[in-house]
Amino acid sequence: MLGGCGIQGRAAVFDLCRCDDVRQVVVADMRPEAWQPLPSEGDASRVRTVRLDAGDHRALADLCRGVDAVIDLLPRQYLENVCRAAIAAGVGVVNTNYAAPVAHLDEAARAAGVAILPECGLDPGIDLVLYGRAARRFDELHVVNSYCGGFPEKRACDNPLNYKISWTWEGVLSATDRDSRLVRDGRMVEIPARHQHDEQWVHEVAFPGLGRLEAIPNGDAVHFVELLGAAGTIRESGRYSLRWPGWSAFWRPLKHFGFLGRSPVPGLPGEVTPREFLEKLMGPQLAYRDDEKDLVAMLNVFEGTAGGKRLRLTSRLLAERDLGTGLMAMSRTVAFTAVIAARMMVRGEIDGTGILSPLRDIPDDAFLRALRRRGVVVEEEERVV
């Protein structure tokens, strides 16, 4: 368990300690002394902590030898080093980062007989399992729209942004400054990050139990359409972040004035970038209190034909923080997904090698049942349109 003392790593260790067939969990972290069992952890005596510098390839490879699977929840800058270490050790690895930075390792992983399963968290992760599930139901796909976001419950919306941090503020800022690709009317549309929050690209969707949410383009929908093998039939596809209304109205002027820039601001003492300023200024002010819940909402809409009929398949997920353990909804949905996939890999339910994808390689029925046992429920609705 790489990064086992982090916010998502602790959720993964919590889940592993409640699995009867797990003999030992090796928690590797820069600060292993920070690990403490959570309430209702299960058999925490199975946990062994190790101090690890994730930039040390040899130490990583040595640690990976002799284990059944590696779950990597380290920051994305360590992704390639972890994957190379797993290949050297001959062990499969699951992580939650996008696959593109390690796609070039596919041949090496195959040659070593190693499975590398990236994109195995919430988004990307659960959504991609649902993509593959939908593709197997339809003869032809015309619409694939995916919406996902984490934000505070209404009671915790006590700042002008109506937002608090359930993962990392640096990650939020990066996602708030990400180029996007959509499909509109059968044609690819590219949206540069600086225009991501422009009014023409932002819309609202209704989510049961929550009301209207703001949807902001965020990610490469075209890539996943191609992965589905549906590029020839898709008329509309997008990947969107969900927030309470008002999110884009906040970021539009800040982007205009360059507040997400990565170059130091001239005239200031020291080398301070606007993004670093925002990270240090806003991050500490956006923390959850112990009695506040974060929410995770996911909505996927698929349309196409099956058996000569036009169908719409909608899948929804709504999760909230567990105040008993303190685990955030974001941590539960990301970490539990990675744990489920790693255990499937060990048991041979995921048996490929090379760079795998949740869209193709995770058995969806078994995966959704495992999520449900952990209190994360995906609801599906299918109707003729």
FENHU-V629226 format. One record per residue. N is the residue number from 1. D_CENTER is the distance of its C-alpha to the mean C-alpha in Angstrom with 2 decimals. Layout:
# FENHU-V629226
n->(N,N)
d_center->(D_CENTER,D_CENTER)
This chain:
# FENHU-V629226
n->(1,2,3,4,5,6,7,8,9,10,11,12,13,14,15,16,17,18,19,20,21,22,23,24,25,26,27,28,29,30,31,32,33,34,35,36,37,38,39,40,41,42,43,44,45,46,47,48,49,50,51,52,53,54,55,56,57,58,59,60,61,62,63,64,65,66,67,68,69,70,71,72,73,74,75,76,77,78,79,80,81,82,83,84,85,86,87,88,89,90,91,92,93,94,95,96,97,98,99,100,101,102,103,104,105,106,107,108,109,110,111,112,113,114,115,116,117,118,119,120,121,122,123,124,125,126,127,128,129,130,131,132,133,134,135,136,137,138,139,140,141,142,143,144,145,146,147,148,149,150,151,152,153,154,155,156,157,158,159,160,161,162,163,164,165,166,167,168,169,170,171,172,173,174,175,176,177,178,179,180,181,182,183,184,185,186,187,188,189,190,191,192,193,194,195,196,197,198,199,200,201,202,203,204,205,206,207,208,209,210,211,212,213,214,215,216,217,218,219,220,221,222,223,224,225,226,227,228,229,230,231,232,233,234,235,236,237,238,239,240,241,242,243,244,245,246,247,248,249,250,251,252,253,254,255,256,257,258,259,260,261,262,263,264,265,266,267,268,269,270,271,272,273,274,275,276,277,278,279,280,281,282,283,284,285,286,287,288,289,290,291,292,293,294,295,296,297,298,299,300,301,302,303,304,305,306,307,308,309,310,311,312,313,314,315,316,317,318,319,320,321,322,323,324,325,326,327,328,329,330,331,332,333,334,335,336,337,338,339,340,341,342,343,344,345,346,347,348,349,350,351,352,353,354,355,356,357,358,359,360,361,362,363,364,365,366,367,368,369,370,371,372,373,374,375,376,377,378,379,380,381,382,383,384,385)
d_center->(16.99,16.33,15.53,16.68,18.07,15.04,13.50,10.73,13.31,15.87,14.03,13.76,17.42,18.43,17.28,18.91,22.07,22.44,22.52,26.20,25.86,24.11,26.99,25.49,22.31,22.72,20.82,20.89,20.46,22.52,23.78,24.09,26.61,23.95,22.79,24.39,23.99,22.65,24.87,25.03,23.33,25.46,27.34,26.20,29.17,27.12,25.07,26.37,25.23,25.59,25.64,23.79,23.68,20.65,22.63,25.40,24.99,27.92,26.83,23.37,25.11,27.67,25.16,23.38,26.77,27.82,24.55,23.17,19.51,17.33,13.90,12.65,10.66,12.81,12.37,11.80,15.58,16.30,14.32,17.50,19.74,17.86,17.88,21.53,22.42,21.07,23.10,26.09,25.84,25.42,22.47,19.20,15.88,12.30,9.46,5.75,7.05,8.53,11.72,14.32,15.40,16.41,17.65,21.15,20.99,21.16,24.95,25.16,22.76,24.81,28.00,26.96,25.90,22.39,19.14,16.05,12.87,9.94,6.74,6.80,4.11,3.80,3.52,4.38,5.78,8.01,8.93,10.14,12.12,13.63,14.46,16.39,17.95,19.20,20.55,22.64,24.13,25.27,28.04,26.93,23.91,24.75,21.87,18.08,16.42,12.87,12.22,9.49,9.85,10.61,14.29,17.40,19.72,22.86,24.88,22.74,22.99,25.76,25.15,25.76,22.12,21.21,18.05,17.13,14.53,12.17,10.23,12.17,14.54,14.56,10.90,11.88,14.98,13.52,11.44,14.76,16.59,14.91,17.06,16.41,18.13,19.17,21.84,24.66,27.88,27.06,26.72,23.96,23.49,22.11,21.20,21.50,19.40,22.64,23.04,19.52,20.89,24.30,25.68,26.11,22.38,21.28,22.02,21.66,20.64,21.98,19.84,22.05,22.73,21.30,23.32,22.57,19.27,18.93,16.83,16.26,15.63,12.55,11.85,13.95,14.90,17.90,16.23,14.65,18.01,19.75,17.68,18.77,22.30,22.87,23.65,27.28,26.93,24.08,25.56,22.58,18.84,16.30,12.67,12.88,11.54,13.49,15.76,19.21,21.92,23.18,20.06,21.18,24.77,23.91,22.13,24.59,27.51,25.59,24.34,27.93,29.26,26.80,25.04,21.90,24.21,23.95,27.73,29.95,31.93,35.62,38.10,35.97,36.85,34.33,31.49,29.17,26.73,25.85,22.14,23.19,25.50,22.91,20.60,23.57,25.22,22.56,20.04,22.58,23.58,20.23,19.90,19.87,23.10,23.29,24.40,21.77,18.77,15.42,14.27,11.16,12.41,11.35,14.13,14.70,18.24,20.01,23.69,26.14,29.08,29.67,33.18,34.74,33.02,30.57,27.70,24.75,21.92,19.68,16.86,15.76,13.81,14.78,14.07,15.74,16.36,18.75,21.61,23.40,21.04,19.49,15.92,13.64,12.01,8.66,9.62,10.98,8.33,5.81,9.10,11.17,9.27,9.75,13.26,14.18,13.48,15.42,18.22,18.45,18.87,21.57,23.34,23.53,21.63,19.52,22.40,21.76,21.88,20.56,17.16,15.77,13.20,11.73,13.59,16.84,16.90,15.48,18.31,17.00,19.77,19.53,15.76,16.12,19.17,17.49,14.85,17.91,19.82,17.30,17.76,14.64,16.48,15.76,18.94,20.30,23.27,25.26,28.30,30.76,30.80)
